[in-house]
Each structure stands twice: as structure tokens, then as C-alpha cells.
């Protein structure tokens, strides 16, 4: 019987994309979340929204658009894991039969994501380069923004939950481009190490262990572009170690001449901080 549930769950995961549409849809306001005074934040950069934003990518938590001037990304939160509710309910049922931990409900998931965004725009803004988060619905405070993805959308930002963030260059591509320049490569690696150590020392942890998708660079400065799993937790040696192992593995495959430099920084910076 267990084999049947595993087979059914695998089949659902494989077939789901064929039932779902990839078109961008204006997300619901989801008023059930309600007003949270701690999420309030003044918008000091409204002029940024005067330009067009074009679709860049999407993830589990947001749909991302890049600004016309190439300096910013607009991350509009997504609420639904799937538009095909029957599939989601069937997956939850199979997981329960298999004794797996059920995924968080929509409300819980949204609150965690918004809390992470608030951290990114406040305590961790130097690490995330997030400059504004709109988490409470408002009236007549923000403009209507023009978005392009296959067709044109005009989104009232007052009714939308989103984060505005400075745009960073991809992590791995930037390192690969700098490989022939040791001075530049050292700056990039050191900036990444400093980000990780300083953010962890502030009691902020990223529960997502991915390396390439989570980080990027603005010039020589490392940026944690994916902050959707930020949590306030005590400094974690395990988290730092996990990232270092992944970075070392990547360097071993792509730029092995810099492994020792990373290891030296690890010894001098990380271990001394955690003592």
C-alpha cells in the first residue's frame, strides 16, 4: 500500500505542470492576513515605479520583474502553491498517508515569508539590498506600475504585497568572469564570507541552503538576493559550515586555485568569530 501512495505522489508531481498555466496573474490581496503595525515602512523611492518592469523569473514565493533601467527588481509575492486545487489536496492526502510532515497552510506560509521580507528590508538590508517592502495593504499611497510578461499589466501597488530590491549580478557567473583576475576574485570571495559571518552574528539565519540562487554581487559586494527564508535565530555554525562546503565544492569544480584562499578566510574569520 505504501508503494501505491509513493507512486501516486510521484505521478502527481510529474503531471502537475501539464495542468498548470504559467501566465502571470495579479495576486489576490489576501486580506485575511490583516494589518501588522510592525510591517509599516515609508516608501522613499516612489519615482522608481514610474518605469516599466519586465518579467525576469519566478519562484515559490514571488514573481520577479526587472526595472527598465536595470537597477532594481520588483518581487511580487505569490500565495498559491498551485492553481489546480485538487492536485494540491491529493498531494497533501498522500503525504499524510505516508506519514510525512504536511506543508504549512497558506496563512502560516505567507506570514513566514512576509516576516522574512521585513527582516531583509530592515536589520538585514545591507546584506539583501532590499530597499522597500510593502506588506500591509494601503490606500492612495503608491502608484500603479506597468508590468510586462507576454502582455502588459497595470498593477495597483497599494493592493499588492511586494519587495523592491537592488538588482545583483548572478553569483556563479560573476565568479567565473573574475577567475582570471586574482585581486577581483579575492574581493568577491571575501565579501561573501563577510556577509555570511556578519549576518549570522546578528542572529539572522537563512533556512534555504542553496548557494548560487541565494547570492549575487553588486560590483564587488556580495548580496543575499533570496531572503525568503530568513529567520531570527542564534548564530549557527552548522549553517555557515553548510555554505562553506557548498562553495568549496563549487570552487573545486570551477576555480580550484582559489580553494585555499577560501579555507584561509574560513579559519581566520569564521572560526575566530564563533569562538
N, C-alpha and C positions, 0 to 999 in steps of 0.2 A: 504493500500500500504506500509506503514511503517513497518508493521508486516512482509510483504514479504521480504523486504530488510534485516531486522534483522535476519530472518530465513535463508536467503541466505548467509549472512555474517557468521553466526554461522556454517552453513554446510561447508563452505569453510575452516574455521579454523579447524574443526574436520577431514575433509578429506585430508587436505594438507599433513600430514605426510605420508599417503599411496602413494602419488605421488612422494615424495622426497627420494633421496638416502642419506644415512648417511656417505658414503665413503668420506674420506678426499681428497680434490683436491688442487693442487697447485694454490694459489690465483693469479688472474691476476695482472699485475703490476699497472694497472690503472694510466697510465701516465698523464691523464687529470688533475690530482691533481697538477702536476708540482713541481718545486723546491721551497722550502721555506728556505731562509738562517737562519731564527731563529730556525729551527729544527735541524741544524747541531750539531753533538755531536761526539767526538772522541771515538772510541771503544778501551778501555784499557784492555779488558778481552777476547781477541780472542781465547786464549787457551781453554776457556770453551767449545767452539764449536767443539773441537776435539773428543768429546764423543758422543754417541748415545742418542737421545731424544725419549722417548716413549709416545704415546698418553695418556693423562690424562682425559681431558674433553673438552667441547666446550660450548660457549655461543653465544649471539647475535653478539658480536663484534670480538671474536677471537677463534681460536682453540689452545688448551693448551697442551704442551708436557713437560714432566719432564725429567731432566737430569739423566744420568746413575748413577752418584754419589749421587743423591737425594737432591742436594743442590739448584738447580735452576729450574725455569720453563721458557719455551720459549712460548710467546704468539704471534701467527701469526694472523694478522688481517684478518678478513673476510669482504667481501664487499657486497655480495648479501644476501638479506633477504630470498630469495628463488630461487631455480634453475628452478622453474616452473613459468615462467614469466606471463602466462595467469592468474594463480591464484592470483598473486600479483596485477595485473591490475584490476581484478574483485573485489578484496577486496577494493582497492582504490576507485573504482566506487561506490560500496555500501556505503562506509563511507561518500562519498560526498553527496549521496542521503539522507543519514540520518543526514546530517548537522554536521558531526564530523570533527574535525581538521585533515587534511591529514598528514600522516607521512612525515618527511623530505626526500627530494630526496637523492639519493645515494651520490652525491658530498658533500652536506651540512652535511650529517651524518658522512661521512668519515673525513671531516675537524674537526668536533667537537671531534671525537674520537682521532684523532692524536694530537689535541691541549691538550686534557686531558692527553694523554700519555707523552707529552712534559713536562707538569706541574709535573707529577708523577716522572719523571726522573731528574728533576731539583729542583724547590722550595720545592716539597713535597717528595723528595727521602727518607728522614728519616722516613716518615710515610708509604710509599708504598714499600720501599726496592727494588724499580726498579733501576737497575744499568746501563742499556743502552737501548736506543730506536733508532731504525733505521727507520726514517720516510721519508728521501729523498733517491731515488734510486741512487746507486753508481756503480762504475766500478773498479774491481780488488782490492777491499779493504777488503772484507770479504770472508771467506771460504765457501765451500759447506758443509752443515750439513746433517747428516744422521738421518732421522725420521722413526719411526715405528708405523704404525696403520694398523693392518691386513696384510699389506705388507710393504716393505721398500721403502722409498722415499729419493732421494738426492736433496736437495733444495739449489739453489744458493742464499745465503743470501743477496748478492748485489742487487738482483732483488725482494727482499721481504721486506715488511714493518712489523716490529715486535718489541716486547719489551722483554728484558731479565730481570728477576726478581728473587730475592732470594725466595726460597720455604718456605712457612709457614705451620704450622700445623692448621687444622680446628678449628674455633673459639669455637663452642659449645662442640665439643668432648674434646678439651683441658680443658675447664672449668669443664666439668663433671669428667674428670680424676683427677682434682685438688681439687674436692669438700671436700674430707676428710682431706685436708691439709690447714687449715685457712691462714697460712702465705703465702703460694704459691697462694692461691685463691685471697687474698688481693692484692698481687703484680700484678696479671693478670688484675683484675678489675681496679686498679689504673692506670696501663699502658694504658688501653683502654680509660679511662677518660682523661688522659693527652694528648693522641693522638688527640682525638676529639676536645678538647679545643684549643690546640696549632695549629692544622691545621686550625680550624675556625678563630682563631685570625690572621692568615696570609692572610685571605681573600680568602681562598680556600674552596669551598663547594662541597659536593658530592650529585648530584641530585638524586641518587639512594638510597632510604631509607632502603634497606634490611640490616639486621644485620648479620646473620650467613654467607651468601655468600660473604659479603663485607670485613669481617675481619678475621684475623687469628693471630697466635702467633709464633714468633721465640724465643724459650726459654721462658722467662717471658715478652718479649717485644711484645706489640700489633702491628699489621701490617694491613694496609688497602690494602688487596690484589686485590680488584676490584676497580680500579681508572678510569674506562672508562667513568664515568660521572662527573669527576672533572670540576669545573667551577671557574673562578676568580670572586668572588662576595664578598660584605661586610659580615662581621661576622653575622651569623644568629642564633638568639636564638631559632627560630622555628625548625631549623634543629637539633640543639643539643637536644632540648626537645623531638623531634620525636624519636631520637635514644635512649634516656634515657627511654622513655615509653616502647619501644620495649624490651630493656634489662631488665627492671623491670618485665615485663610480663614473660619473659623467666625465670628469677630467681624465680619468684613466683611459676612457674610450675616445676622447676628442682632443685633449690637450695635456698629455701625461707629464710634460715638462713643468707644469705648474702644481703638481700634486704636493710636492714638498713645501712649496710656499704656503699652500692652504693648511697643511699639517702644522707648520711653524706658527701660523696665526692661531690655530686651534689651541695649541699648547700655551702660547703667551697670553692670548686674550680670553678664551673661553674658560679654560681650567682655572686661571687666576681669579676670574670673576665668580666662579661657582664655589670657590673655597671659603 
